[in-house]
Amino acid sequence: MLVLKCSCNATEPLQALTQCRLLGASKPLPRRRIAVASLSSASSGNRAPVLSISDHGGTGSTADPNLQVGGFGSASWADRLRTGNLTEGGFSYKECFIVRCYEVGINKTATVETIANLLQEVGCNHAQSVGFSTDGFATTLTMRKLHLIWVTARMHIEVYKYPAWSDVVEIETWCQSEGRIGTRRDWILRDYATGQVIGRATSKWVMMNQDTRRLQKVSDDVREEYLIYCPREPRLAFPEDNSSSLKKISKLEDPAEYSRPGLVPRRADLDMNQHVNNVTYIGWVLESIPQEIIDTHELQTITLDYRRECQHNDVVDSLTSPEPIEDIEAAELEGTNGSAPTRIGELDCRQFLHLLRLSRDGLEINRGRTEWRKKAAR
């Protein structure tokens, strides 16, 4: 028996069923899929009820046409089984994820790449939930006609507590316009069992022509298509005042103290936009972090500025050096907005600058900055 847990932000059984897009599923499902749905209260205080869907072997051979892809409106199987739903009057989106065993690292907690992949997943699911295309990352009708795509320009992630294997993480996301420059997407991560905020993230996206690979300003037509899904008032995961998410990243000067040359994209690193996915860069940055830092510290904050596409035949060098003291002092004056404060001269927090460049000509692909906190004693 396969049991799926569908967690909705609903207070009534009927509302929960509607949010899970299973309302009306009273007829037999396809052969060997007879659904039995039941609601039970969550054990953690006022958390949302849990909808259990039990999948039993059955003898029915006729599928309900309303439950097939394309039936029951335009919803797909994924739409009905996905645990996400729109919130805040439809201007944000929440979804829960279980941390899988293959998503944790040596610390038995989710890796930062796992966190970044989940951010991307919930952002795309948000776009699909409001009707944007599944052919690309949140492309609108006008964008598809003009062969335009969204590409990441900047990503800033802060993790206050890493979830462990089998933990359930609730991620909320929303987007808003950055004018002609592009768009901004923010996230808040919570431990579903306690409601505790365990991380935040923000990103900036710009438009690129898929054929010419050149950046393009956001037209009024495109802005109008997605503005109707953005909060009416600016809402930021990180307040703009005293936010390290806005801190300019200084370029790392060569020679770097640590390096990992000759990184080659795998075929699996390419995404549907036909270039290396933005999450892969995070792994490349971490490849040149010294092992003694990996052994004694955990990543607290990562900021990446994406400057150039990377294709499947590119070879990349990853460079890392400790951030100069004067840059750290400036960051302290700006504040860290929820992160543990930096203490210069102590080992509790270490900070590094990073550079990814093409091996063949030294052109800059990505520059980054990371902060690391001392691992808690076990």
C-alpha positions as CSV (number, residue, x, y, z in Angstrom):
1,M,0.0,0.0,0.0
2,L,1.4,3.4,-1.0
3,V,0.4,6.3,1.3
4,L,0.8,9.9,0.2
5,K,0.6,12.7,2.7
6,C,-0.9,15.9,1.3
7,S,-0.5,18.8,3.7
8,C,-2.7,21.8,3.0
9,N,-3.2,25.1,4.7
10,A,-6.9,24.4,5.2
11,T,-9.1,24.3,8.3
12,E,-12.0,22.4,6.9
13,P,-12.1,19.0,5.2
14,L,-13.9,20.3,2.1
15,Q,-11.4,23.1,1.8
16,A,-8.5,20.7,2.1
17,L,-9.9,18.4,-0.6
18,T,-10.4,21.4,-2.9
19,Q,-6.9,22.7,-2.4
20,C,-5.5,19.3,-3.1
21,R,-7.5,19.2,-6.4
22,L,-9.1,15.8,-5.4
23,L,-12.6,17.0,-5.1
24,G,-14.9,14.8,-7.2
25,A,-12.6,11.8,-7.1
26,S,-15.4,9.5,-6.1
27,K,-15.2,7.1,-9.1
28,P,-12.7,4.3,-9.4
29,L,-9.2,5.3,-10.5
30,P,-7.3,3.4,-13.2
31,R,-6.5,-0.3,-12.5
32,R,-4.7,-0.9,-9.2
33,R,-5.3,2.7,-8.1
34,I,-8.3,3.0,-5.8
35,A,-8.0,6.1,-3.7
36,V,-9.2,6.3,-0.1
37,A,-9.0,9.8,1.3
38,S,-9.2,10.6,5.0
39,L,-8.4,13.7,7.1
40,S,-6.7,13.7,10.5
41,S,-5.5,16.5,12.7
42,A,-1.8,17.2,12.8
43,S,-0.2,16.4,16.0
44,S,1.8,19.7,16.3
45,G,-0.7,22.2,17.8
46,N,-2.4,24.3,15.2
47,R,-0.7,23.0,12.1
48,A,-2.8,22.1,9.1
49,P,-4.8,18.8,8.8
50,V,-3.2,16.0,6.9
51,L,-4.9,14.4,4.0
52,S,-4.0,10.7,3.6
53,I,-4.4,9.0,0.2
54,S,-4.1,5.3,0.4
55,D,-3.4,3.5,-2.9
56,H,-4.7,-0.1,-2.9
57,G,-4.5,-2.7,-5.5
58,G,-7.9,-2.9,-7.2
59,T,-9.8,-4.6,-9.9
60,G,-11.3,-1.6,-11.6
61,S,-10.3,-1.3,-15.2
62,T,-12.1,1.9,-16.3
63,A,-10.4,5.2,-15.4
64,D,-12.5,8.2,-14.5
65,P,-12.0,10.6,-17.4
66,N,-12.2,13.5,-15.0
67,L,-9.0,12.3,-13.3
68,Q,-7.0,11.9,-16.4
69,V,-4.6,14.6,-17.7
70,G,-6.6,17.2,-19.4
71,G,-9.8,16.3,-17.6
72,F,-11.3,18.2,-14.7
73,G,-10.4,21.6,-16.2
74,S,-6.8,21.7,-17.2
75,A,-5.3,20.2,-14.1
76,S,-2.7,17.3,-14.4
77,W,-2.0,14.4,-12.1
78,A,0.9,16.5,-10.7
79,D,-1.4,19.4,-10.0
80,R,-3.7,17.2,-7.9
81,L,-1.0,15.4,-6.0
82,R,1.3,18.4,-5.4
83,T,1.0,19.7,-1.8
84,G,1.3,23.4,-2.7
85,N,-1.3,26.1,-2.7
86,L,-1.7,29.8,-3.2
87,T,-1.8,32.0,0.0
88,E,-1.9,35.6,1.0
89,G,-4.9,36.3,-1.3
90,G,-3.2,34.4,-4.2
91,F,0.0,36.6,-4.1
92,S,2.3,33.9,-2.7
93,Y,2.6,30.2,-2.8
94,K,3.5,27.6,-0.1
95,E,4.5,24.0,-0.6
96,C,5.9,21.3,1.7
97,F,8.8,18.9,0.9
98,I,10.2,15.9,2.7
99,V,14.0,15.8,2.8
100,R,15.1,12.6,1.1
101,C,18.0,10.4,2.1
102,Y,19.9,11.3,-1.2
103,E,19.5,15.0,-0.4
104,V,21.6,15.0,2.7
105,G,25.4,15.3,3.0
106,I,28.1,14.3,5.4
107,N,26.5,16.2,8.2
108,K,23.3,14.1,7.8
109,T,21.4,17.3,6.9
110,A,20.2,18.7,3.6
111,T,23.0,20.2,1.5
112,V,22.8,23.8,0.3
113,E,22.4,22.4,-3.2
114,T,19.3,20.6,-2.0
115,I,18.0,23.9,-0.5
116,A,18.7,25.7,-3.8
117,N,17.0,23.0,-5.8
118,L,13.9,23.2,-3.6
119,L,13.8,26.9,-4.0
120,Q,13.8,26.5,-7.8
121,E,11.2,23.8,-7.6
122,V,8.7,25.7,-5.5
123,G,9.3,28.8,-7.7
124,C,8.4,26.9,-10.8
125,N,5.4,25.2,-9.2
126,H,4.2,28.6,-8.2
127,A,4.4,29.8,-11.8
128,Q,2.6,26.7,-13.0
129,S,-0.1,27.1,-10.4
130,V,-1.1,30.5,-11.9
131,G,-1.0,29.2,-15.5
132,F,2.5,29.9,-16.7
133,S,4.2,27.6,-19.2
134,T,5.8,24.2,-18.3
135,D,8.1,24.7,-21.3
136,G,10.4,27.0,-19.4
137,F,11.1,28.5,-16.0
138,A,7.9,30.7,-15.5
139,T,7.7,32.0,-19.1
140,T,4.6,34.0,-20.0
141,L,2.7,33.8,-23.3
142,T,4.5,36.9,-24.7
143,M,7.9,35.5,-23.6
144,R,7.2,32.3,-25.5
145,K,6.2,34.1,-28.6
146,L,9.4,36.1,-28.5
147,H,11.7,33.2,-27.5
148,L,12.5,34.9,-24.2
149,I,13.6,33.1,-21.0
150,W,14.3,34.0,-17.4
151,V,17.9,33.6,-16.2
152,T,19.4,34.1,-12.7
153,A,21.3,37.3,-12.2
154,R,21.8,37.0,-8.4
155,M,21.0,34.5,-5.6
156,H,21.3,35.1,-1.9
157,I,20.6,32.2,0.5
158,E,20.8,32.2,4.3
159,V,20.3,29.0,6.3
160,Y,19.8,29.3,10.0
161,K,19.2,25.6,10.6
162,Y,19.6,22.8,8.1
163,P,16.8,20.3,8.0
164,A,17.7,16.6,8.5
165,W,16.6,13.5,6.6
166,S,12.8,13.0,6.8
167,D,12.2,16.5,8.1
168,V,9.4,18.4,6.4
169,V,10.2,21.8,5.1
170,E,7.5,24.4,4.2
171,I,8.6,26.9,1.6
172,E,6.8,30.1,0.8
173,T,7.6,32.1,-2.3
174,W,6.4,35.2,-4.1
175,C,7.7,37.4,-6.9
176,Q,7.6,41.1,-7.7
177,S,8.7,43.4,-10.5
178,E,12.2,45.1,-10.7
179,G,11.0,47.4,-13.4
180,R,12.7,47.1,-16.8
181,I,15.6,45.3,-15.3
182,G,13.8,42.0,-14.5
183,T,12.0,40.4,-11.6
184,R,12.7,39.4,-8.0
185,R,11.7,36.2,-6.2
186,D,11.9,35.7,-2.5
187,W,11.5,32.7,-0.2
188,I,11.0,31.9,3.4
189,L,11.7,28.3,4.7
190,R,10.1,26.9,7.8
191,D,10.3,23.7,9.8
192,Y,6.8,22.4,9.2
193,A,6.6,20.7,12.6
194,T,7.3,23.8,14.6
195,G,6.7,26.7,12.2
196,Q,10.2,28.0,13.0
197,V,11.9,30.0,10.2
198,I,15.0,28.1,9.3
199,G,16.1,30.1,6.2
200,R,15.4,32.9,3.8
201,A,16.4,33.6,0.2
202,T,16.1,36.2,-2.4
203,S,17.0,36.3,-6.1
204,K,17.0,38.6,-9.2
205,W,16.2,37.4,-12.6
206,V,16.7,39.0,-16.0
207,M,15.3,38.1,-19.5
208,M,17.4,36.6,-22.2
209,N,16.7,35.9,-25.9
210,Q,16.9,32.1,-26.2
211,D,18.2,32.4,-29.8
212,T,20.7,35.2,-29.6
213,R,21.6,34.5,-25.9
214,R,21.6,38.3,-25.3
215,L,19.9,40.0,-22.3
216,Q,16.8,42.0,-23.0
217,K,14.8,44.6,-21.1
218,V,11.4,43.6,-19.7
219,S,8.6,45.0,-21.9
220,D,5.3,46.3,-20.6
221,D,3.5,43.4,-22.1
222,V,5.5,40.9,-20.1
223,R,5.3,42.9,-16.9
224,E,1.5,43.1,-17.2
225,E,1.3,39.3,-17.5
226,Y,3.0,38.6,-14.2
227,L,2.3,41.7,-12.2
228,I,-1.2,40.5,-11.5
229,Y,0.3,37.7,-9.4
230,C,2.6,40.0,-7.4
231,P,1.9,41.5,-4.0
232,R,0.3,44.9,-4.3
233,E,2.8,46.3,-1.7
234,P,6.5,45.4,-1.8
235,R,7.2,42.4,0.4
236,L,10.8,41.3,1.0
237,A,12.2,38.3,2.7
238,F,15.1,40.5,3.8
239,P,14.4,44.1,4.8
240,E,16.4,46.4,2.5
241,D,17.9,48.3,5.4
242,N,20.9,46.5,6.9
243,S,20.6,43.6,4.6
244,S,23.7,41.7,3.6
245,S,21.7,40.3,0.6
246,L,22.5,43.7,-1.1
247,K,26.2,43.7,-0.3
248,K,28.4,44.2,-3.4
249,I,30.7,41.3,-4.0
250,S,34.3,42.3,-4.6
251,K,36.1,40.6,-7.4
252,L,38.6,38.0,-6.2
253,E,42.1,38.9,-7.3
254,D,44.5,36.3,-8.7
255,P,46.4,34.4,-7.4
256,A,43.8,32.9,-5.1
257,E,44.7,31.1,-1.9
258,Y,42.7,28.0,-2.9
259,S,41.7,26.7,-6.3
260,R,40.1,23.8,-8.0
261,P,40.8,23.9,-11.8
262,G,39.4,21.9,-14.6
263,L,35.8,21.5,-13.6
264,V,33.7,20.1,-16.5
265,P,29.9,20.3,-16.7
266,R,28.2,17.0,-16.8
267,R,25.3,16.4,-19.2
268,A,23.0,16.2,-16.2
269,D,24.1,19.8,-15.2
270,L,22.3,21.3,-18.2
271,D,18.8,22.5,-17.8
272,M,15.8,23.1,-20.1
273,N,17.3,26.5,-21.0
274,Q,20.2,24.7,-22.6
275,H,22.9,25.9,-20.2
276,V,24.4,24.9,-16.9
277,N,21.7,25.2,-14.2
278,N,22.3,27.9,-11.6
279,V,22.5,25.4,-8.7
280,T,25.5,23.7,-10.3
281,Y,27.5,26.8,-9.7
282,I,27.0,26.5,-6.0
283,G,28.7,23.1,-6.0
284,W,31.6,24.4,-8.1
285,V,32.1,27.3,-5.7
286,L,32.3,24.9,-2.7
287,E,34.8,22.6,-4.5
288,S,37.6,25.1,-3.7
289,I,36.7,25.6,-0.1
290,P,39.6,24.2,2.1
291,Q,38.8,20.9,3.7
292,E,39.5,22.2,7.2
293,I,36.6,24.6,6.8
294,I,34.3,21.8,5.6
295,D,35.3,19.7,8.7
296,T,34.8,22.4,11.3
297,H,32.2,24.8,9.8
298,E,28.9,24.8,8.0
299,L,27.7,27.2,5.3
300,Q,25.5,29.9,6.7
301,T,25.2,32.4,3.8
302,I,26.0,32.3,0.1
303,T,25.6,35.1,-2.4
304,L,26.3,34.5,-6.1
305,D,26.4,37.0,-9.0
306,Y,25.9,35.3,-12.3
307,R,27.8,37.1,-15.1
308,R,28.1,34.7,-18.0
309,E,26.4,31.5,-19.2
310,C,28.3,28.3,-19.0
311,Q,27.8,25.7,-21.8
312,H,28.3,21.9,-21.8
313,N,31.8,22.1,-23.5
314,D,33.2,24.8,-21.1
315,V,35.9,24.0,-18.6
316,V,35.8,26.0,-15.3
317,D,38.2,27.0,-12.6
318,S,37.0,27.6,-9.1
319,L,39.0,30.1,-7.0
320,T,38.6,30.9,-3.3
321,S,40.3,33.3,-0.9
322,P,39.5,34.6,2.6
323,E,37.6,37.9,2.4
324,P,39.8,40.8,3.2
325,I,39.4,42.2,6.7
326,E,38.4,45.7,5.5
327,D,35.5,44.1,3.5
328,I,34.3,42.2,6.6
329,E,34.4,45.3,8.7
330,A,32.2,47.1,6.2
331,A,29.8,44.1,6.2
332,E,29.6,44.3,10.0
333,L,28.6,47.9,9.8
334,E,25.8,47.0,7.4
335,G,24.5,44.2,9.7
336,T,23.6,40.6,8.8
337,N,19.8,40.7,9.1
338,G,19.1,37.5,11.1
339,S,22.4,35.8,10.7
340,A,24.9,35.2,13.4
341,P,27.2,38.3,13.8
342,T,30.7,38.2,12.4
343,R,33.5,38.4,14.9
344,I,36.7,39.3,13.3
345,G,39.7,37.4,14.6
346,E,37.7,34.6,16.0
347,L,37.0,31.2,14.4
348,D,33.3,31.2,15.0
349,C,32.6,32.7,11.6
350,R,34.7,32.6,8.4
351,Q,34.1,34.5,5.2
352,F,35.4,33.9,1.7
353,L,35.3,35.4,-1.8
354,H,34.9,33.2,-4.8
355,L,35.4,33.4,-8.5
356,L,34.4,30.9,-11.3
357,R,36.1,31.6,-14.6
358,L,36.5,29.9,-18.0
359,S,39.8,28.0,-18.1
360,R,40.5,28.8,-21.7
361,D,40.5,32.6,-21.5
362,G,39.9,33.6,-17.8
363,L,36.5,35.2,-18.5
364,E,34.4,35.6,-15.3
365,I,31.4,33.3,-15.1
366,N,30.4,33.9,-11.5
367,R,31.6,35.8,-8.4
368,G,30.5,34.8,-4.9
369,R,30.7,35.3,-1.2
370,T,30.2,32.8,1.6
371,E,29.9,32.9,5.4
372,W,30.6,29.9,7.5
373,R,29.7,29.3,11.2
374,K,31.3,26.9,13.6
375,K,29.6,23.5,13.7
376,A,27.7,22.8,16.9
377,A,29.2,20.3,19.2
378,R,27.6,16.8,18.8
